Amino acid sequence: MDASTRSSPGPHSPKACHGALGEMLAAAEALCRARGRQLTPLRRRVLELIAEQDHPVGAYELIDRLSAERGRTAPPTIYRTLEFLQAEGLVHRIESRNAFVACPHPERPHATQFFICKDCGATFEIHDQRLAAAIADQAEAEDFAIERQVVEVTGRCRACH
């Protein structure tokens, strides 16, 4: 893989693409506003909790963190919040972990692939258009209509390997 297909130089971190966490959150708010959507305080806090991590974050980890900060937080509230963040492209769901990572490029739809370290959980988001095109070409050859594409590769990151 050449460097042009990687979205960041290290473990998945929207902060690496947007500078500071505050900049990333401000960009998310502006994006939602431009789309006529609202990044409520809860949605913003959930996005912030996810973006602070270099590993995928599960719903129950979010519930625990928010409950410690705000009192009891019900699972349906978190799941609705995560659905909103996914729909707006602000987070990606890591299927194999049933967890979420913040997207460093939510302003545009993109084919995304993930490298996930099985030891530390570090997640690298890449955008390899060649891989996405190969999948699309094979789907077309098979007359298969792709609804959603998730590519996850598990292994060991540089630090763990």
ChimeraX attribute file (.defattr): number of C-alpha atoms within 10 A of each C-alpha:
attribute: neighborCount
match mode: 1-to-1
recipient: residues
	/A:1	7
	/A:2	6
	/A:3	9
	/A:4	10
	/A:5	13
	/A:6	16
	/A:7	22
	/A:8	18
	/A:9	12
	/A:10	15
	/A:11	21
	/A:12	28
	/A:13	27
	/A:14	28
	/A:15	21
	/A:16	16
	/A:17	17
	/A:18	16
	/A:19	11
	/A:20	12
	/A:21	17
	/A:22	12
	/A:23	14
	/A:24	23
	/A:25	21
	/A:26	14
	/A:27	16
	/A:28	25
	/A:29	18
	/A:30	16
	/A:31	19
	/A:32	18
	/A:33	12
	/A:34	10
	/A:35	10
	/A:36	9
	/A:37	13
	/A:38	16
	/A:39	21
	/A:40	12
	/A:41	9
	/A:42	13
	/A:43	19
	/A:44	18
	/A:45	15
	/A:46	22
	/A:47	25
	/A:48	16
	/A:49	17
	/A:50	25
	/A:51	26
	/A:52	16
	/A:53	19
	/A:54	20
	/A:55	22
	/A:56	21
	/A:57	22
	/A:58	16
	/A:59	18
	/A:60	14
	/A:61	13
	/A:62	19
	/A:63	20
	/A:64	13
	/A:65	15
	/A:66	19
	/A:67	13
	/A:68	11
	/A:69	10
	/A:70	8
	/A:71	11
	/A:72	11
	/A:73	16
	/A:74	12
	/A:75	13
	/A:76	10
	/A:77	13
	/A:78	19
	/A:79	14
	/A:80	12
	/A:81	19
	/A:82	22
	/A:83	14
	/A:84	17
	/A:85	24
	/A:86	18
	/A:87	11
	/A:88	20
	/A:89	20
	/A:90	23
	/A:91	23
	/A:92	23
	/A:93	19
	/A:94	20
	/A:95	11
	/A:96	11
	/A:97	12
	/A:98	11
	/A:99	19
	/A:100	23
	/A:101	28
	/A:102	31
	/A:103	27
	/A:104	23
	/A:105	18
	/A:106	19
	/A:107	15
	/A:108	7
	/A:109	9
	/A:110	14
	/A:111	15
	/A:112	19
	/A:113	21
	/A:114	18
	/A:115	20
	/A:116	25
	/A:117	21
	/A:118	14
	/A:119	13
	/A:120	13
	/A:121	19
	/A:122	21
	/A:123	25
	/A:124	24
	/A:125	26
	/A:126	20
	/A:127	16
	/A:128	18
	/A:129	14
	/A:130	10
	/A:131	14
	/A:132	16
	/A:133	12
	/A:134	11
	/A:135	14
	/A:136	16
	/A:137	13
	/A:138	11
	/A:139	13
	/A:140	12
	/A:141	9
	/A:142	9
	/A:143	9
	/A:144	11
	/A:145	9
	/A:146	10
	/A:147	5
	/A:148	6
	/A:149	12
	/A:150	13
	/A:151	13
	/A:152	17
	/A:153	14
	/A:154	14
	/A:155	14
	/A:156	16
	/A:157	19
	/A:158	9
	/A:159	9
	/A:160	11
	/A:161	8
